[in-house]
Amino acid sequence: MPKKLFLHIGRAKTGTSALQFQLRLMRRTLAAQGILYPSTGFRRVSQGGIALACHQNSASSDADLTALREKFEAEILPFDRIIVSSEGFQNITTRNRPDYFFRRNQQDFYDISVLCVVREFLACAMSAYSQRVQITGMVSTPEQFCSWFAKFSLPGFFDFWSAFGDRAIFIGYEAEIAAHGSLLPRFAQEMEVDLLCHTGAEMVLKPLHQWQSADVQAVGEFDRRTSGGIQSGFAAARRAETALCGAVSYRRRNGGAAACGRWRL
């Protein structure tokens, strides 16, 4: 029987980092349920290394890709369900390397569900623009940035990933936020997993003195590579949870991506 693989590919500005932090924080809990969020290819909280190796312009050799696949397959061997997440997959436009890594020529190896959240264009573009300005001090105007942003072919993107997976699920960001105030319930439903046992009210947003040793260990494990110590892990947890489950004030009457009727939303 093929292993179930949930491949979450973004897109950008749709709460991806918050979901990845949640998955990373719950990694041991998920493993106890027979679900693996792999460490192979880890870059902070996502499998960005796998996405980078699968990219058509990757600097890694074919031998490097093979070695990474062997490491990945050794790690997932005891598990029937695997979750892989990285926004880096959304930039892949040719299938050679991802087909090889995920053995798409062996249809009985994985049963792949591609999960992608799609956000209304202008809201997504302006969020990305704001972040870019804050991080890089970019001086282009919003109009210039949106013009560049619009060059991305969303229909081509839908077609590519629909053909890659055994099924593709494209989720309308605005519709989910308007209906539930969070994307976690929909992710939990699609991935067939409980992602709500460590939400802010129960874990991430607890006062510092109420954190249990296991909680501190989990966040500390995530935070080892940062320079801010355990406190920055708590801050990251708060930011991630707020971004996904907290003060979301933006609402639209329709879920912008819902117009793409040929894909499941």
C-alpha positions as a Markdown table, in Angstrom:
| # | Residue | x | y | z |
|---|---|---|---|---|
| 1 | Met | 0.0 | 0.0 | 0.0 |
| 2 | Pro | 1.5 | 3.4 | -0.9 |
| 3 | Lys | 2.4 | 5.9 | 1.8 |
| 4 | Lys | 0.2 | 8.9 | 2.1 |
| 5 | Leu | 2.2 | 12.0 | 1.5 |
| 6 | Phe | 0.8 | 15.5 | 2.1 |
| 7 | Leu | 2.8 | 18.0 | 0.1 |
| 8 | His | 2.1 | 21.6 | 1.3 |
| 9 | Ile | 3.5 | 24.1 | -1.2 |
| 10 | Gly | 2.4 | 27.5 | 0.1 |
| 11 | Arg | 1.6 | 29.9 | -1.4 |
| 12 | Ala | 3.4 | 32.9 | 0.1 |
| 13 | Lys | 1.6 | 35.2 | 2.5 |
| 14 | Thr | -1.0 | 32.6 | 3.4 |
| 15 | Gly | 0.1 | 31.5 | 6.9 |
| 16 | Thr | 2.6 | 29.0 | 5.7 |
| 17 | Ser | 5.2 | 29.8 | 8.4 |
| 18 | Ala | 2.6 | 29.6 | 11.2 |
| 19 | Leu | 1.5 | 26.1 | 10.0 |
| 20 | Gln | 5.1 | 24.9 | 9.7 |
| 21 | Phe | 5.9 | 26.2 | 13.2 |
| 22 | Gln | 2.8 | 24.3 | 14.5 |
| 23 | Leu | 3.9 | 21.1 | 12.8 |
| 24 | Arg | 7.5 | 21.5 | 14.1 |
| 25 | Leu | 6.3 | 22.1 | 17.6 |
| 26 | Met | 4.0 | 19.0 | 17.4 |
| 27 | Arg | 6.5 | 16.8 | 15.7 |
| 28 | Arg | 6.8 | 14.2 | 18.6 |
| 29 | Thr | 3.0 | 14.2 | 19.1 |
| 30 | Leu | 2.4 | 13.6 | 15.4 |
| 31 | Ala | 5.0 | 10.8 | 15.4 |
| 32 | Ala | 3.2 | 9.1 | 18.2 |
| 33 | Gln | 0.1 | 9.1 | 15.9 |
| 34 | Gly | 2.1 | 7.5 | 13.1 |
| 35 | Ile | 2.5 | 10.8 | 11.2 |
| 36 | Leu | 6.0 | 12.1 | 10.3 |
| 37 | Tyr | 7.0 | 15.7 | 9.8 |
| 38 | Pro | 10.5 | 14.8 | 8.5 |
| 39 | Ser | 13.8 | 16.3 | 9.6 |
| 40 | Thr | 15.4 | 15.5 | 6.3 |
| 41 | Gly | 16.0 | 18.8 | 4.4 |
| 42 | Phe | 15.0 | 20.9 | 7.4 |
| 43 | Arg | 15.6 | 24.6 | 7.1 |
| 44 | Arg | 14.3 | 26.1 | 10.4 |
| 45 | Val | 10.7 | 24.7 | 10.4 |
| 46 | Ser | 10.2 | 23.4 | 6.8 |
| 47 | Gln | 11.6 | 20.9 | 4.4 |
| 48 | Gly | 13.1 | 23.8 | 2.3 |
| 49 | Gly | 16.2 | 21.7 | 1.6 |
| 50 | Ile | 14.1 | 19.2 | -0.3 |
| 51 | Ala | 12.3 | 21.9 | -2.3 |
| 52 | Leu | 15.6 | 23.5 | -3.2 |
| 53 | Ala | 17.1 | 20.2 | -4.3 |
| 54 | Cys | 14.1 | 19.6 | -6.5 |
| 55 | His | 14.2 | 23.0 | -8.2 |
| 56 | Gln | 15.2 | 23.0 | -11.9 |
| 57 | Asn | 18.1 | 25.4 | -11.2 |
| 58 | Ser | 19.3 | 23.6 | -8.1 |
| 59 | Ala | 23.1 | 23.6 | -7.6 |
| 60 | Ser | 22.9 | 20.1 | -6.2 |
| 61 | Ser | 24.0 | 17.3 | -8.5 |
| 62 | Asp | 22.0 | 14.2 | -9.4 |
| 63 | Ala | 24.1 | 12.3 | -6.9 |
| 64 | Asp | 23.2 | 14.8 | -4.2 |
| 65 | Leu | 19.5 | 14.4 | -5.0 |
| 66 | Thr | 19.8 | 10.7 | -4.8 |
| 67 | Ala | 21.6 | 10.8 | -1.5 |
| 68 | Leu | 18.9 | 13.2 | -0.1 |
| 69 | Arg | 16.1 | 10.8 | -1.4 |
| 70 | Glu | 17.8 | 7.9 | 0.3 |
| 71 | Lys | 18.0 | 9.8 | 3.6 |
| 72 | Phe | 14.4 | 10.8 | 3.3 |
| 73 | Glu | 13.1 | 7.3 | 2.5 |
| 74 | Ala | 15.1 | 5.8 | 5.4 |
| 75 | Glu | 13.5 | 8.4 | 7.8 |
| 76 | Ile | 9.9 | 7.8 | 6.6 |
| 77 | Leu | 10.2 | 4.0 | 6.5 |
| 78 | Pro | 8.3 | 3.3 | 9.8 |
| 79 | Phe | 5.5 | 5.7 | 8.9 |
| 80 | Asp | 2.4 | 5.5 | 6.7 |
| 81 | Arg | 1.7 | 9.2 | 6.6 |
| 82 | Ile | 4.1 | 12.0 | 5.9 |
| 83 | Ile | 3.7 | 15.8 | 5.8 |
| 84 | Val | 6.2 | 17.8 | 3.7 |
| 85 | Ser | 5.9 | 21.6 | 3.6 |
| 86 | Ser | 7.9 | 24.3 | 1.9 |
| 87 | Glu | 7.0 | 27.4 | -0.1 |
| 88 | Gly | 10.1 | 26.6 | -2.2 |
| 89 | Phe | 8.0 | 24.0 | -4.1 |
| 90 | Gln | 5.9 | 26.8 | -5.6 |
| 91 | Asn | 8.8 | 28.0 | -7.7 |
| 92 | Ile | 9.4 | 24.6 | -9.4 |
| 93 | Thr | 8.3 | 24.6 | -13.1 |
| 94 | Thr | 9.8 | 21.4 | -14.4 |
| 95 | Arg | 9.1 | 17.9 | -13.2 |
| 96 | Asn | 12.3 | 16.0 | -13.7 |
| 97 | Arg | 13.8 | 16.4 | -10.3 |
| 98 | Pro | 10.6 | 16.3 | -8.1 |
| 99 | Asp | 9.4 | 13.3 | -10.1 |
| 100 | Tyr | 12.6 | 11.6 | -9.3 |
| 101 | Phe | 12.7 | 12.5 | -5.7 |
| 102 | Phe | 9.0 | 11.5 | -5.0 |
| 103 | Arg | 9.2 | 8.5 | -7.4 |
| 104 | Arg | 6.3 | 9.6 | -9.6 |
| 105 | Asn | 7.2 | 6.8 | -12.0 |
| 106 | Gln | 6.2 | 4.3 | -9.3 |
| 107 | Gln | 2.6 | 5.1 | -8.7 |
| 108 | Asp | 2.3 | 2.7 | -5.8 |
| 109 | Phe | 5.1 | 4.3 | -3.8 |
| 110 | Tyr | 3.3 | 7.5 | -2.6 |
| 111 | Asp | -0.3 | 8.6 | -2.7 |
| 112 | Ile | 0.3 | 12.4 | -2.9 |
| 113 | Ser | -2.1 | 15.1 | -1.9 |
| 114 | Val | -0.9 | 18.5 | -2.9 |
| 115 | Leu | -2.1 | 21.3 | -0.6 |
| 116 | Cys | -2.0 | 24.9 | -1.5 |
| 117 | Val | -3.6 | 28.0 | -0.1 |
| 118 | Val | -4.4 | 30.7 | -2.6 |
| 119 | Arg | -5.0 | 34.3 | -1.6 |
| 120 | Glu | -6.7 | 37.2 | -3.4 |
| 121 | Phe | -4.1 | 38.8 | -5.7 |
| 122 | Leu | -4.0 | 42.4 | -4.4 |
| 123 | Ala | -4.0 | 41.4 | -0.7 |
| 124 | Cys | -1.3 | 38.9 | -1.3 |
| 125 | Ala | 0.8 | 41.3 | -3.4 |
| 126 | Met | 0.5 | 44.2 | -0.9 |
| 127 | Ser | 1.4 | 41.9 | 2.0 |
| 128 | Ala | 4.5 | 40.7 | 0.1 |
| 129 | Tyr | 5.3 | 44.3 | -0.8 |
| 130 | Ser | 5.1 | 45.4 | 2.8 |
| 131 | Gln | 7.3 | 42.5 | 4.0 |
| 132 | Arg | 9.9 | 43.2 | 1.2 |
| 133 | Val | 10.1 | 46.9 | 2.2 |
| 134 | Gln | 10.6 | 46.0 | 5.8 |
| 135 | Ile | 13.3 | 43.4 | 5.2 |
| 136 | Thr | 15.2 | 45.0 | 2.3 |
| 137 | Gly | 14.3 | 48.7 | 2.2 |
| 138 | Met | 13.1 | 48.2 | -1.4 |
| 139 | Val | 12.3 | 51.5 | -3.0 |
| 140 | Ser | 10.0 | 50.4 | -5.9 |
| 141 | Thr | 6.4 | 51.7 | -5.8 |
| 142 | Pro | 3.5 | 49.4 | -5.0 |
| 143 | Glu | 2.4 | 49.7 | -8.7 |
| 144 | Gln | 5.9 | 48.5 | -9.9 |
| 145 | Phe | 5.9 | 45.6 | -7.5 |
| 146 | Cys | 2.4 | 44.5 | -8.4 |
| 147 | Ser | 3.3 | 44.6 | -12.1 |
| 148 | Trp | 6.2 | 42.3 | -11.4 |
| 149 | Phe | 4.1 | 40.1 | -9.1 |
| 150 | Ala | 1.4 | 39.7 | -11.8 |
| 151 | Lys | 3.8 | 37.9 | -14.1 |
| 152 | Phe | 3.3 | 34.7 | -12.2 |
| 153 | Ser | 1.0 | 32.4 | -14.1 |
| 154 | Leu | -1.5 | 31.1 | -11.6 |
| 155 | Pro | -3.4 | 28.9 | -14.1 |
| 156 | Gly | -0.1 | 27.3 | -15.2 |
| 157 | Phe | 0.7 | 26.8 | -11.5 |
| 158 | Phe | -2.6 | 25.0 | -10.9 |
| 159 | Asp | -2.2 | 22.8 | -13.9 |
| 160 | Phe | 1.4 | 21.8 | -13.0 |
| 161 | Trp | 0.6 | 20.8 | -9.4 |
| 162 | Ser | -2.7 | 19.2 | -10.3 |
| 163 | Ala | -0.8 | 16.9 | -12.7 |
| 164 | Phe | 1.9 | 16.2 | -10.2 |
| 165 | Gly | -0.2 | 14.9 | -7.3 |
| 166 | Asp | -2.7 | 12.1 | -7.1 |
| 167 | Arg | -5.0 | 15.0 | -6.0 |
| 168 | Ala | -4.6 | 18.7 | -5.7 |
| 169 | Ile | -6.5 | 20.8 | -3.1 |
| 170 | Phe | -6.4 | 24.5 | -3.6 |
| 171 | Ile | -7.8 | 26.4 | -0.6 |
| 172 | Gly | -9.2 | 29.9 | -0.7 |
| 173 | Tyr | -7.5 | 31.9 | 2.0 |
| 174 | Glu | -10.2 | 34.6 | 2.4 |
| 175 | Ala | -13.0 | 32.0 | 2.5 |
| 176 | Glu | -11.3 | 30.0 | 5.3 |
| 177 | Ile | -10.4 | 33.0 | 7.4 |
| 178 | Ala | -13.9 | 34.5 | 7.0 |
| 179 | Ala | -15.6 | 31.1 | 7.9 |
| 180 | His | -13.3 | 30.0 | 10.7 |
| 181 | Gly | -10.8 | 32.8 | 11.6 |
| 182 | Ser | -8.0 | 30.3 | 11.1 |
| 183 | Leu | -6.6 | 27.9 | 8.5 |
| 184 | Leu | -5.7 | 25.2 | 11.0 |
| 185 | Pro | -9.1 | 23.4 | 11.0 |
| 186 | Arg | -8.9 | 23.1 | 7.2 |
| 187 | Phe | -5.3 | 21.9 | 7.3 |
| 188 | Ala | -6.2 | 19.4 | 10.0 |
| 189 | Gln | -9.2 | 18.1 | 7.9 |
| 190 | Glu | -7.2 | 17.7 | 4.7 |
| 191 | Met | -4.1 | 16.2 | 6.4 |
| 192 | Glu | -6.3 | 13.9 | 8.6 |
| 193 | Val | -4.5 | 15.0 | 11.7 |
| 194 | Asp | -5.3 | 16.9 | 14.9 |
| 195 | Leu | -3.4 | 20.2 | 14.7 |
| 196 | Leu | -5.4 | 21.9 | 17.4 |
| 197 | Cys | -4.0 | 20.3 | 20.5 |
| 198 | His | -1.3 | 22.9 | 20.8 |
| 199 | Thr | -3.1 | 26.1 | 19.8 |
| 200 | Gly | -2.4 | 29.4 | 21.5 |
| 201 | Ala | -5.0 | 29.0 | 24.2 |
| 202 | Glu | -3.6 | 25.7 | 25.3 |
| 203 | Met | 0.1 | 26.0 | 24.7 |
| 204 | Val | 1.8 | 28.5 | 22.6 |
| 205 | Leu | 0.3 | 31.6 | 24.3 |
| 206 | Lys | 0.6 | 30.4 | 27.9 |
| 207 | Pro | 2.5 | 32.7 | 30.2 |
| 208 | Leu | 6.1 | 31.9 | 30.5 |
| 209 | His | 5.9 | 30.5 | 34.0 |
| 210 | Gln | 3.2 | 28.1 | 33.0 |
| 211 | Trp | 5.3 | 26.3 | 30.3 |
| 212 | Gln | 6.1 | 22.7 | 31.1 |
| 213 | Ser | 9.6 | 21.3 | 30.6 |
| 214 | Ala | 8.4 | 19.4 | 27.5 |
| 215 | Asp | 7.1 | 22.6 | 26.0 |
| 216 | Val | 10.4 | 24.4 | 26.6 |
| 217 | Gln | 12.3 | 21.5 | 25.2 |
| 218 | Ala | 10.2 | 21.5 | 22.0 |
| 219 | Val | 10.5 | 25.2 | 21.4 |
| 220 | Gly | 14.2 | 25.1 | 22.4 |
| 221 | Glu | 14.8 | 22.4 | 19.9 |
| 222 | Phe | 13.3 | 24.6 | 17.2 |
| 223 | Asp | 15.2 | 27.7 | 18.4 |
| 224 | Arg | 18.6 | 26.1 | 18.7 |
| 225 | Arg | 19.8 | 27.7 | 15.4 |
| 226 | Thr | 18.8 | 31.2 | 16.3 |
| 227 | Ser | 20.9 | 33.6 | 18.3 |
| 228 | Gly | 18.1 | 34.9 | 20.5 |
| 229 | Gly | 17.9 | 31.8 | 22.8 |
| 230 | Ile | 14.7 | 30.3 | 24.2 |
| 231 | Gln | 12.9 | 33.7 | 24.6 |
| 232 | Ser | 13.0 | 34.3 | 20.8 |
| 233 | Gly | 11.4 | 30.9 | 20.4 |
| 234 | Phe | 8.5 | 32.0 | 22.6 |
| 235 | Ala | 8.3 | 35.3 | 20.6 |
| 236 | Ala | 8.3 | 33.3 | 17.3 |
| 237 | Ala | 5.5 | 31.1 | 18.7 |
| 238 | Arg | 3.4 | 34.1 | 19.6 |
| 239 | Arg | 3.9 | 35.7 | 16.2 |
| 240 | Ala | 3.1 | 32.5 | 14.4 |
| 241 | Glu | 0.0 | 31.8 | 16.3 |
| 242 | Thr | -1.2 | 35.4 | 16.1 |
| 243 | Ala | -0.6 | 35.4 | 12.3 |
| 244 | Leu | -2.7 | 32.2 | 11.8 |
| 245 | Cys | -5.3 | 32.1 | 14.6 |
| 246 | Gly | -5.3 | 35.6 | 16.2 |
| 247 | Ala | -6.1 | 39.1 | 15.1 |
| 248 | Val | -7.1 | 38.6 | 11.5 |
| 249 | Ser | -9.2 | 41.6 | 10.6 |
| 250 | Tyr | -9.2 | 41.3 | 6.8 |
| 251 | Arg | -12.5 | 40.0 | 5.5 |
| 252 | Arg | -14.0 | 39.5 | 2.0 |
| 253 | Arg | -17.4 | 38.4 | 1.1 |
| 254 | Asn | -16.1 | 35.9 | -1.4 |
| 255 | Gly | -13.1 | 33.7 | -1.2 |
| 256 | Gly | -11.0 | 35.2 | -4.0 |
| 257 | Ala | -9.7 | 32.0 | -5.4 |
| 258 | Ala | -13.2 | 30.4 | -5.6 |
| 259 | Ala | -13.6 | 31.6 | -9.2 |
| 260 | Cys | -11.2 | 28.8 | -10.2 |
| 261 | Gly | -14.0 | 26.4 | -10.4 |
| 262 | Arg | -12.2 | 23.5 | -12.1 |
| 263 | Trp | -10.0 | 23.0 | -9.1 |
| 264 | Arg | -11.2 | 22.0 | -5.6 |
| 265 | Leu | -11.4 | 24.9 | -3.2 |
